[in-house]
Amino acid sequence: MSLLQIVLRSLRQHILSTVITAFSIALASGLLMSVWVVKDQARANFTGVDSGFDGVFGARGSKLQLVLNSIFHLESSPGNLSWVQYERIADDRRVATAVPIAVGDNYYGYRLVGVTTNLFDVEYREGKKYAVRSGYLFNPSKKQAVVGSFAAERLKLKVGDTFHPYHGLIFEKNKQHAETYVVSGVMEQSNTPADRVIWIPIAGLQNMEGHNAETASDVSAVLVKLRGKSSGMMMNQEFNMQGDVMTFAWPIADTMSKLFNKIAPVEMVLRAVAFLVALVAAGSILASIYNSMNERRREIAILRALGARRSTIFAIVVLEASGIAALGAVAGFGVYYVIMSAAAWFIRQETGIVLNPLEFQPVMVWAPLAMLGLGALAGLVPAAKAYRTDVAENLTPIS
């Protein structure tokens, strides 16, 4: 009988402990991969999304809050800019495109963002522009709306439907506006935060009933595409270091990187927890096989009597531990997919950022191999015990 056959027979004989131990390995492996992939993909996506713009102008305040509000449609606006300030930005020779936005209303929790139609002329990704999948782009002078693909799916809105916006960024049933908007179009899926937004003409949001008439022409932020990197450096110096009226968040990726740098300790804790779970799982292999050694002393003695060497017995136990780890590592991909699918759904629901559970990451190679190595190491202790099993003593018939 080959070593592999002996190992497989042993795993079958101890099927319950094999399954339970392999499951603990699967949880550890799946958790380890999930933590790594969520962290890496989230960082890459958040720092990689700029909606096609180089920077954002807003009221004096936090750059991070400004970017989260205007690019990712999270957080509240740090304040408003006047229409005159927007025109000053748009007329600046260093600015190629300036898109004003206004926020302050929602429809069942999905933001309404007032914008000018030139948003749809900007490439949010190389060769890609926001496009209307069905219907047509809103008329700037009418109460019409273009709904992002994800928002349309969740709200079950289609071309021709009507709705009443609600005041504020958080849905409150008693704050419904009287205005009725018609869905003129539904956008193609872009896998960006824009998919969660309901886009309307900026004048419509500025003049919505119940809004402050004194700030009717104000904008929440101005998204800009610059004519070159030097333009960004000059404007950063002018508005952030020397000025005290506006904040210029540039470059957007750097601003988001600072967010992830702030939460780096949390990432380290999550990684540490994942490693500890992996160590506990390896310990469960050690305990499972070690505790079965007393029951298997006679079996080992018989194998020795039949000619098996001590090194062969040692190898059988290590292979058995490695086999359990291998089963768990394979099953870990199933656990990983479940965790990642849930995480991806939640992150898309809350931020519009799309994670891909099936995208290859290096951790998908080294994590299962690490679990296999831990399993083999865990098998060394019971293997040593089996190696020292006394043949004569354990061949004595049991009375």
N, C-alpha and C positions, 0 to 999 in steps of 0.2 A: 504494500500500500504506500503511495507517495505521500510526501509531507502535506501537500495541498489537500489530499483526500482526508487525511487525519484531522487537519485543521477544520475543514468543512463539517466533518462528522461531529467534532467537538462543539462547534457553533450551533449545530442543529440540536444536540443533546441539551444544551443550555440556552434554548431559544428565548425564554422569557428574559433572562438577564442580558442576553445578546441584544434583543430589541430595545430594552430600556436604556442600556448603556449607549447603543448606537444613536438612539433618539437624543440623548444628552449631547452627544458629539454633533449631531445635526443642528441642534439649537445653537450651540456655540459657534459652529462654522457659519451658519446662516446669519447670526447676529453680527459676527465679525465682518463678514462681507458687506452686510447692509450698512453698518456704521461707516465703513470706508467709502462705499459708493455714494451714499447720500451726501456725505461731506464733500467729496471731490466733485460730483456732478452739480451740487448746489452752488459751490464756489464758482465753478466754471460757467454755469448759466447766469448767475447773478452778476458776475463781473463781465460777462460777455454780452449781456443785453444792454443796448443803449438806444434802441428804437431808431437807429440811423442818425442819431445826433451826437455832437461832440461835447456839448455842455448844456447847462440849464441856468437861466437867470431867475432869481426870485427875491423876495423880501429879505432884509438882513436877518440872518439866523443860521441854523445848522445846514451845512451842505448835505449831510446824509438825509435829513428830514426832507429837504428839497428834492433830492433824487428819488427817494422812496415815494414821495407824493406824486411827482410829475412823470416819472418813467415807469414805476412799478404799481402806481395807483394804490399805494398803501399809505398809512399815516395821514395826518391832516396837513393842510397848507400852512407854512410858517408865516404867511401874511400875503398881502397883495401888492402888485405893481400897478401904477396908473397906465392908462392907454398911451399917454404921452411918453412914459418911460419905455413902453413896448415899441413905439414908433422910433424912438431914439436908437434902440437896439437894432431894429429891422433896417434902419437907414445907415448903420455903421458899415463902412467899406470892408471891414474884416469879416462880416457875416454874409454867408452865401444864402442861407434860408433861416427865417425866424417864424416859429409857429407858436402863437399864444394859446394858452389853455385856461379854462376856468372850471373850478370844481366847487361842490357844495350841495349837490343833490344826489339822490339814489332812487332805484326802483327795486324794492325787495332786497336791499343790501348790495345790489350791483351799481357801481358808480355811473352817474351821468357826467360826462366830461364835455364841456363846450370847447369847440375847436374850429379853426378855419380849414377850408378844404385843401389848402396846400400841404396838410399833413399827409395826404394820400399821394403826393408827388415825391415823397422822400423814400429812399430805399431803406427799409428797416434791417435788411440783410443784403449782402451783395447780390444784385440782380433780382431782388424781391421787393415789391411794394405792397402796401395794404390794398386789398382789392375787394370789391363787392361780389359775393358769390351768386346772390340772387337779388333782384330788384335793382335799385340805382342809388347813387350818392345823394345825400340830403340836399335840398335847396336851402342856401344860407338865409333866405328871407322867410322860410316857412317852418312850422312846428313839425319837423320830421327828424327821424333818428336812424342811424346805421348801427346795428347791434353786432357786437363781437360774437364769434362763432360759439364760444363756450357759454356766454351769457344767454344767447338765443336758445341753446340747447337746454339749459337749466330752467329758464323762464318760459320755455315753450312759445317763444315769439317768432312770428313769421311775417313776411312782407304783407302789409295791409292791416296788421293788428294795431290797436290803439292802446295807450296806457297813460296813467297819470303819475308824474314823478312825485317823490316824497322829499321834503326838506331835510337837509343834513346828510352826513355820510353814513349814518347808522339808521337802519329802517325803524321807523316808529309809525304805527298805523294812524295815529291822530294828526300827523303832519303832512297829509296829502295836499299837493298843489291842485289848483283848479284847472290848469292848462292840460290840454289833451294832445299827446304826440302820436304821430303815425309812423310806423316802421316802414321806411322807404327801401331799406336794404339790409341784408345779412352778410357779414364779411366772411371771406375765406379764412380758414384756420391758419394762423401764423405761428402758433406755439410760442407766443409772447404774451406779456401781461395785457396787451391790447384786446385779446380774446375775451377778457372779462368785463369789458367796458361797453357802455352804451354811449355812442358819440352823437352829439347834437350840435347845431350851429351855436357859436360862442355867444352871439347876441341873445339867443333864446335863454341860455342859462343866466346871463348877466341881468336880463330883464324879467326873470321869473317872478311871479307874484309872491310877495312876502320878503323879497330880498331888499337890502338897504339901497334906496334910490340914490344916495350920495356916492355909492361905490358901483353903480350900475355898469360903468365902463371899465372897471378894474379887471386885471387878469391875475390868476394864481401863480403862473410861471410862464417863461418864454423858453421854448426849446430851440436851440440854435445849431446850425451846421456851419462850420467855419471854413474859411478859404485856405487855411494852412495851420500847421502846428504853432508857428510863430505867432499867429493871431491869438491863439489860446493863451500863450505865455504873456503876451502884452496885456490882454484883457484881464487875466488873473492878477497881474500887478496893479492895473488901474482900478479895478473894482473891489478886490479883496484886501490888498495891502495898503492902498492909498485912499480908497473911497470908503464911505460909511452909509451908503444908501441902499445898495443892492448886494446880493451874494451871487457869485458866479461859481457854480459847481463844475469843475473841469480838472482833468478828464473824468468822465463818469465811472469808468472801471476802477480808477484809483480810489474814488469815494466809496465804492462798494467793497473794495479790498479792505479798507479800514474797518468796516463793519465786521468782516470775518476775522480780522486780527483781534478785535475786541472779544469775540466769542471763542477764540482759540482755546482758552482754558476749559470751556465746556466740551469742546471736541476732544481734548486730551482726556477728560474724565470719562467720556463715553468709550473711547478707545481702551482705557484702562479697565473699565467694566467688562468690555468684550473679551479682553485678554484673561481676566480673572475667571470669567465663565468658561473659557477654553481650558484653563488650568483645572478647574473643578471637574469638567467633563473628562479630562485625562485622568484625574484622580479616581473617577468612577470606574474607569477601565481597570486601573490598578486594583481597586478594592474588589471589584467583581471577580477578577481572575484569581487574585490572591486568596480570597475567601473560599474559592472552589478547590484550592490545592489539597486540602485535607481529604475531600471526597475523591480526589483523583490520584491519591498516592499509589493505590493498588494498580490502577490502570497504567501509571507511569512505570511502576516496577515490572509489570508484565511486558511492556514495550522494551524495557532494558533487558529483560530475560530473553526476549526474542532477538536480541542483537543490536537494538538501538543504542547509539552512543549517547553520552551525557550531552555532547554538543548538539546532537539531533533533538533531544528533549528540550534543550534550551531554545533551539530555533523554532520548535513547534509552538511553544508558549508565546514567544515574541511575535511570530506570524499570526497567532490567534488574536493578540492584542491589536496588531496592525490591521487585521481583517475587520475587526469591530470598528476601528477608526475609519477604515476605508468605506465601510457601509454608511457610517455617519456622515462622512465628508460628501458622499454622493447625495444622500438625502438632504444634506445641508443646502444644496442648490434649490430644492423645493421650498425649504424654510425661507431662504433668501428671497425667492420670487414672491412669496406671500407677503413678507415684510416690506419689500421694495414696492410692490404694487399698491399696498395700503399707503405707504409714505408718499409715493408719487401722486396718488389720487388726492391726498390731503393737501400737498404742496401746490398742486395745480388749482385746487379749489380755492385756496387762500391767497395765492400769489400770481397764478397764471403761468408760472415757470413749469416747464415739462421735463420730468426726469424719465430716462429710458432704462427700465430694469434689465433689458436684454443687451444693452451696450457693453462690450467687453471692457473689463478693467483688470489690471495686473493682479489685484487682490483675489480675483477668481482663480488664479493659478497658485499663488503662494499660500493663501489661507488653507485650502484643502491639503496641500502638501505639508503645511505646518501641523495640521491636525493629525495627519498620518505619522509625522515624526514624533509628536507628543504621544500618540498611541503606542508606537514602538518603544519609546522611552519608558512609558508606564508599564510595559510588559517585562522590563528588565528585572524588576524586583520579584514578581512571581516566577519568572524564568529561572532566577538564581535559586529560589526555593526548590523548584522542580529538579534543578541540576544536582542539588545535594540530597535528593531522595535516596534513602537506603533500600536497596533491592531486597536483601534477605529479610529484613524486618517486615516489609510491606507485602511480601509474598506469602506470609504465614496465613493459613486459612482462617477466616473469620468464624468464630464459634457462635 
